[in-house]
Amino acid sequence: MGGTARRSRKSTYVSGVSAVEIAPGFVEITIEAARYQEAGAHWKRVLSKSNNGGYGRIFIQRHGANWRRYVNCYDWRGMYRGEPANIDECPGAMFVWQADKEASTEPVFAHNNQALGRDMGLALRPFSQTDPTELWEVRFRFT
């Protein structure tokens, strides 16, 4: 599954997120959790548990991310209008997973949430998908 079109070893670092291809089709994402404050703490708390916090295998899947973000955050709609908060979802909308489990969502300071999402997106940019079936499996590490 995944990454078959890419065989060269890739590695990127953006601010507090790094991504490295550890094997064909497998990416290790390292997040400096403290850099992103409560957003980083949320991700670390959720995904540091065994079996990726119960999510099982997690894959990059950019196709359908807007729909997944809408569904995951729907219950929070309108609750933080005008507030300096965003709803953080972990795993984020750019990922899909094995388990039948909803993403963990919670309000966090908007700047930290947006910074983590932006940096992760940029770090994962080299791991592209040519179609929805090309998946990169990810493993998360936190420092």
Contact map, one row per residue, 1 for C-alpha under 8 A:
11110000000000000000000010000000000000000000000000000000000000000000000000000000000000000000000000000000000000000000000000000000000001110000000
11110000000000000000000110000000000000000000000000000000000000000000000000000000000000000000000000000000000000000000000000000000000011111000000
11111110000000000000000111000000000000000000000000000000000000000000000000000000000000000000000000000000000000000000000000000010100001110000000
11111110000000000000000110000000000000000000000000000000000000000000000000000000000000000000000000000000000000000000000000000000000001000000000
00111110000000000000000000000000000000000000000000000000000000000000000000000000000000000000000000000000000000000000000000000000000000000000000
00111111000000000000000100000000000000000000000000000000000000000000000000000000000000000000000000000000000000000000000000000000000000000000000
00111111100000000000000100000000000000000000000000000000000000000000000000000000000000000000000000000000000000000000000000000000000000000000000
00000111110000000000000000000000000000000000000000000000000000000000000000000000000000000000000000000000000000000000000000000000000000000000000
00000011111000000001111000000000000000000000000000000000000000000000000000000000000000000000000000000000000000000000000000000000000000000000000
00000001111100000001100000000000000000000000000000000000000000000000000000000000000000000000000000000000000000000000000000000100000000000000000
00000000111110000111100000000000000000000000000000000000000000000000000000000000000000000000000000000000000000000000000000000000000000000000000
00000000011111000111000000000000000000000000000000000000000000000000000000000000000000000000000000000000000000000000000000110100000000000000000
00000000001111111110000000000000000000000000000000000000000000000000000000000000000000000000000000000000000000000000000000100000000000000000000
00000000000111111100000000000000000000000000000000000000000000000000000000000000000000000000000000000000000000000000001101100000000000000000000
00000000000011111000000000000000000000000000000000000000000000000000000000000000000000000000000000000000000000000000001000000000000000000000000
00000000000011111100000000000011101000000000000000000000000000000000000000000000000000000000000000000000000000000000001000000000000000000000000
00000000000011111110000000001111000000000000000000000000000000000000000000000000000000000000000000000000000000000001001100100000000000000000000
00000000001111011111000000001110000000000000000000000000000000000000000000000000000000000000000000000000000000000000000100100000000000000000000
00000000001110001111100000111100000000000000000000000000000000000000000000000000000000000000000000000000000000000000000000110000000000000000000
00000000111100000111110000111000000000000000000000000000000000000000000000000000000000000000000000000000000000000000000000000000000000000000000
00000000111000000011111111110000000000000000000000000000000000000000000000000000000000000000000000000000000000000000000000000000000000000000000
00000000100000000001111101110000000000000000000000000000000000000000000000000000000000000000000000000000000000000000000000000000000000000000000
00000000100000000000111111100000000000000000000000000000000000000000000000000000000000000000000000000000000000000000000000000000000000000000000
01110110000000000000111111000000000000000000000000000000000000000000000000000000000000000000000000000000000000000000000000000000000000000000000
11110000000000000000101111100000000000000000000000000000000000000000000000000000000000000000000000000000000000000000000000000000000000111000000
00100000000000000000111111110000000000000000000000000000000000000000000000000000000000000000000000000000000000000000000000000000000000011110000
00000000000000000011111011111000000000000000000000000000000000000000000000000000000000000000000000000000000000000000000000000000000000011110000
00000000000000000011110001111100000000000000000000000000000000000000000000000000000000000000000000000000000000000000000000000000000000000111100
00000000000000001111000000111110000000000000000000000000000000000000000000000000000000000000000000000000000000000000000000000000000000000111100
00000000000000001110000000011111000000000000000000000000000000000000000000000000000000000000000000000000000000000000000000000000000000000001111
00000000000000011100000000001111100000010000000000000000000000000000000000000000000000000000000000000000000000000000000000000000000000000001111
00000000000000011000000000000111111100010000000000000000000000000000000000000000000000000000000000000000000000000000000000000000000000000000011
00000000000000010000000000000011111110111011000000000000000000000000000000000000000000000000000000000000000000000000000000000000000000000000011
00000000000000000000000000000001111111011000000000000000000000000000000000000000000000000000000000000000000000000000000000000000000000000000001
00000000000000010000000000000001111110010000000000000000000000000000000000000000000000000000000000000000000000000000000000000000000000000000000
00000000000000000000000000000001111111111000000000000000000000000000000000000000000000000000000000000000000000011011000000000000000000000000000
00000000000000000000000000000000111111111000000000000000000000000000000000000000000000000000000000000000000000010000000000000000000000000000000
00000000000000000000000000000000010111111100000000000000000000000000000000000000000000000000000000000000000110010000000000000000000000000000000
00000000000000000000000000000000100111111110000000000000000000000000000000000000000000010000000000000000000110011001000000000000000000000000000
00000000000000000000000000000011111111111111000000000000000000000000000000000000000000000000000000000000000000010001000000000000000000000000000
00000000000000000000000000000000110111111111100000000000000000000000000000000000000000000000000000000000000000000000000000000000000000000000000
00000000000000000000000000000000000001111111110000000000000000000000000000000000000000000100000000000000000000000000000000000000000000000000000
00000000000000000000000000000000100000111111111100000000000000000000000000000000000000000110000000000000000000000000000000000000000000000000000
00000000000000000000000000000000100000011111111100000000000000000000000000000000000000000000000000000000000000000000000000000000000000000000010
00000000000000000000000000000000000000001111111110000000000000000000000000000000000000000000000000000000000000000000000000000000000000000000000
00000000000000000000000000000000000000000111111110011000000000000000000000000000000000000100000000000001000000000000000000000000000000000000000
00000000000000000000000000000000000000000011111111011000000000000000000000000000000000000010000000000000000000000000000000000000000000000001000
00000000000000000000000000000000000000000011111111011000000000000000000000000000000000000000000000000000000000000000000000000000000000000001110
00000000000000000000000000000000000000000000111111111100000000000000000000000000000000000000000000000000000000000000000000000000000000000000000
00000000000000000000000000000000000000000000001111111100000000000000000000000000000000000000000000000000000000000000000000000000000000000000000
00000000000000000000000000000000000000000000000011111111100000000000000000000000000000000000000000000000000000000000000000000000000000000000000
00000000000000000000000000000000000000000000011111111111110000000000000000000000000000000000000000000000000000000000000000000000000000000001000
00000000000000000000000000000000000000000000011111111111000000000000000000000000000000000000000000000000000000000000000000000000000000000000000
00000000000000000000000000000000000000000000000011111111000000000000000000000000000000000000000000101000000000000000000000000000000000000000000
00000000000000000000000000000000000000000000000000111111110000000000000000000000000000000000000011111000000000000000000000000000000000000000000
00000000000000000000000000000000000000000000000000111111110000000000000000000000000000000000000011100000000000000000000000000000000000000000000
00000000000000000000000000000000000000000000000000110011111000000000000000000000000000000000000011100000000000000000000000000000000000001100000
00000000000000000000000000000000000000000000000000010011111100000000000000000000000000000000001111000000000000000000000000000000000000001110000
00000000000000000000000000000000000000000000000000000000111110000000000000000000000000000000001110000000000000000000000000000000000000111100000
00000000000000000000000000000000000000000000000000000000011111000000000000000000000000000000011100000000000000000000000000000000000000111100000
00000000000000000000000000000000000000000000000000000000001111111000000000000000000000000000011100000000000000000000000000000000100100110000000
00000000000000000000000000000000000000000000000000000000000111111000000000000000000000000000111000000000000000000000000000000000100100000000000
00000000000000000000000000000000000000000000000000000000000011111000000000000000000000000000010000000000000000000000000000000000000100000000000
00000000000000000000000000000000000000000000000000000000000011111111000000000000000000000000010000000000000000000000000000000000000000000000000
00000000000000000000000000000000000000000000000000000000000011111111100000000000000000000000111000000000000000000000000000000000000000000000000
00000000000000000000000000000000000000000000000000000000000000011111110000000000000000000000100000000000000000000000000000000000000000000000000
00000000000000000000000000000000000000000000000000000000000000011111111000000000000000000000000000000000000000000000000000000000000000000000000
00000000000000000000000000000000000000000000000000000000000000011111111100000000000000000000100000000000000000000000000000000000000000000000000
00000000000000000000000000000000000000000000000000000000000000001111111110000000000000001001100000000000000000000000000000000000000000000000000
00000000000000000000000000000000000000000000000000000000000000000111111111000000000000000000000000000000000000000000000000000000000000000000000
00000000000000000000000000000000000000000000000000000000000000000011111111000000000000000000000000000000000000000000000000000000000000000000000
00000000000000000000000000000000000000000000000000000000000000000001111111100000000000001000000000000110100000000000000000000000000000000000000
00000000000000000000000000000000000000000000000000000000000000000000111111111000000000101000000000000000100000000000000000000000000000000000000
00000000000000000000000000000000000000000000000000000000000000000000011111111000000000000000000000000000000000000000000000000000000000000000000
00000000000000000000000000000000000000000000000000000000000000000000000111111000000000000000000000000000000000000000000000000000000000000000000
00000000000000000000000000000000000000000000000000000000000000000000000011111111000000100000000000000000000000000000000000000000000000000000000
00000000000000000000000000000000000000000000000000000000000000000000000011111111000000000000000000000000000000000000000000000000000000000000000
00000000000000000000000000000000000000000000000000000000000000000000000000011111100000000000000000000000000000000000000000000000000000000000000
00000000000000000000000000000000000000000000000000000000000000000000000000011111100000000000000000000000000000000000000000000000000000000000000
00000000000000000000000000000000000000000000000000000000000000000000000000011111111111000000000000000000000000000000000000000000000000000000000
00000000000000000000000000000000000000000000000000000000000000000000000000000111111000000000000000000000000000000000000000000000000000000000000
00000000000000000000000000000000000000000000000000000000000000000000000000000001111100000000000000000000000000000000000000000000000000000000000
00000000000000000000000000000000000000000000000000000000000000000000000000000001111110000000000000000000000000000000000000000000000000000000000
00000000000000000000000000000000000000000000000000000000000000000000000000000001011111000000000000000000000011000000000000000000000000000000000
00000000000000000000000000000000000000000000000000000000000000000000000000000001001111100000000000000000001111000000000000000000000000000000000
00000000000000000000000000000000000000000000000000000000000000000000000000000001000111110000000000000000001111001000000000000000000000000000000
00000000000000000000000000000000000000000000000000000000000000000000000010010000000011111000000000000000111101001000000000000000000000000000000
00000000000000000000000000000000000000100000000000000000000000000000000000000000000001111101000000000000111100001000000000000000000000000000000
00000000000000000000000000000000000000000000000000000000000000000000100110000000000000111111100000000011110000000000000000000000000000000000000
00000000000000000000000000000000000000000110010000000000000000000000000000000000000000011111000000000011100000000000000000000000000000000000000
00000000000000000000000000000000000000000010001000000000000000000000000000000000000000001111101100000011000000000000000000000000000000000000000
00000000000000000000000000000000000000000000000000000000000000000000100000000000000000011111111000000010000000000000000000000000000000000000000
00000000000000000000000000000000000000000000000000000000000001001101100000000000000000001011111100000000000000000000000000000000000000000000000
00000000000000000000000000000000000000000000000000000000000111111000000000000000000000000001111100000000000000000000000000000000000000000000000
00000000000000000000000000000000000000000000000000000000011111001000000000000000000000000011111110000000000000000000000000000000000000000000000
00000000000000000000000000000000000000000000000000000000011110000000000000000000000000000010111111000000000000000000000000000000000000000000000
00000000000000000000000000000000000000000000000000000011111000000000000000000000000000000000001111100000000000000000000000000000000000000000000
00000000000000000000000000000000000000000000000000000011110000000000000000000000000000000000000111110000000000000000000000000000000000000000000
00000000000000000000000000000000000000000000000000000111100000000000000000000000000000000000000011111000000000000000000000000000000000000000000
00000000000000000000000000000000000000000000000000000010000000000000000000000000000000000000000001111100000000000000000000000000000000000000000
00000000000000000000000000000000000000000000000000000110000000000000000000000000000000000000000000111110000000000000000000000000000000000000000
00000000000000000000000000000000000000000000000000000000000000000000000100000000000000000000000000011111000000000000000000000000000000000000000
00000000000000000000000000000000000000000000000000000000000000000000000100000000000000001111000000001111100000000000000000000000000000000000000
00000000000000000000000000000000000000000000010000000000000000000000000000000000000000001110000000000111110000000000000000000000000000000000000
00000000000000000000000000000000000000000000000000000000000000000000000110000000000000111100000000000011111000000000000000000000000000000000000
00000000000000000000000000000000000000000000000000000000000000000000000000000000000000111000000000000001111100000000000000000000000000000000000
00000000000000000000000000000000000000000000000000000000000000000000000000000000000011110000000000000000111110000000000000000000000000000000000
00000000000000000000000000000000000001100000000000000000000000000000000000000000000011110000000000000000011111011000000000000000000000000000000
00000000000000000000000000000000000001100000000000000000000000000000000000000000000111000000000000000000001111111000000000000000000000000000000
00000000000000000000000000000000000000000000000000000000000000000000000000000000000111100000000000000000000111111100000000000000000000000000000
00000000000000000000000000000000000000000000000000000000000000000000000000000000000000000000000000000000000011111110000000000000000000000000000
00000000000000000000000000000000000111110000000000000000000000000000000000000000000000000000000000000000000111111111000000000000000000000000000
00000000000000000000000000000000000100100000000000000000000000000000000000000000000001110000000000000000000111111111100000000000000000000000000
00000000000000000000000000000000000000000000000000000000000000000000000000000000000000000000000000000000000001111111110000000000000000000000000
00000000000000000000000000000000000100000000000000000000000000000000000000000000000000000000000000000000000000111111111000000000000000000000000
00000000000000001000000000000000000100110000000000000000000000000000000000000000000000000000000000000000000000011111111100000000000000000000000
00000000000000000000000000000000000000000000000000000000000000000000000000000000000000000000000000000000000000001111111110000000000000000000000
00000000000000000000000000000000000000000000000000000000000000000000000000000000000000000000000000000000000000000111111111000000000000000000000
00000000000001111000000000000000000000000000000000000000000000000000000000000000000000000000000000000000000000000011111111100000000000000000000
00000000000001001100000000000000000000000000000000000000000000000000000000000000000000000000000000000000000000000001111111110000000000000000000
00000000000000000000000000000000000000000000000000000000000000000000000000000000000000000000000000000000000000000000111111111000000000000000000
00000000000001000000000000000000000000000000000000000000000000000000000000000000000000000000000000000000000000000000011111111000000000000000000
00000000000111001110000000000000000000000000000000000000000000000000000000000000000000000000000000000000000000000000001111111100000000000000000
00000000000100000010000000000000000000000000000000000000000000000000000000000000000000000000000000000000000000000000000111111111000000000000000
00000000000000000000000000000000000000000000000000000000000000000000000000000000000000000000000000000000000000000000000011111111000000000000000
00000000010100000000000000000000000000000000000000000000000000000000000000000000000000000000000000000000000000000000000000111111000000000000000
00100000000000000000000000000000000000000000000000000000000000000000000000000000000000000000000000000000000000000000000000011111100000010000000
00000000000000000000000000000000000000000000000000000000000000000000000000000000000000000000000000000000000000000000000000011111110000000000000
00100000000000000000000000000000000000000000000000000000000011000000000000000000000000000000000000000000000000000000000000000011111101100000000
00000000000000000000000000000000000000000000000000000000000000000000000000000000000000000000000000000000000000000000000000000001111101000000000
00000000000000000000000000000000000000000000000000000000000000000000000000000000000000000000000000000000000000000000000000000000111111000000000
00000000000000000000000000000000000000000000000000000000000011100000000000000000000000000000000000000000000000000000000000000000111111100000000
01000000000000000000000000000000000000000000000000000000000000000000000000000000000000000000000000000000000000000000000000000000001111100000000
11110000000000000000000000000000000000000000000000000000000000000000000000000000000000000000000000000000000000000000000000000000111111110000000
11100000000000000000000010000000000000000000000000000000001110000000000000000000000000000000000000000000000000000000000000000000100111111000000
11100000000000000000000011100000000000000000000000000000001110000000000000000000000000000000000000000000000000000000000000000010000001111100000
01000000000000000000000011100000000000000000000000000000111100000000000000000000000000000000000000000000000000000000000000000000000000111110000
00000000000000000000000001111000000000000000000000000000111100000000000000000000000000000000000000000000000000000000000000000000000000011111000
00000000000000000000000001111000000000000000000000000000010000000000000000000000000000000000000000000000000000000000000000000000000000001111100
00000000000000000000000000011110000000000000001100010000000000000000000000000000000000000000000000000000000000000000000000000000000000000111110
00000000000000000000000000011110000000000000000100000000000000000000000000000000000000000000000000000000000000000000000000000000000000000011111
00000000000000000000000000000111100000000001000100000000000000000000000000000000000000000000000000000000000000000000000000000000000000000001111
00000000000000000000000000000111110000000000000000000000000000000000000000000000000000000000000000000000000000000000000000000000000000000000111
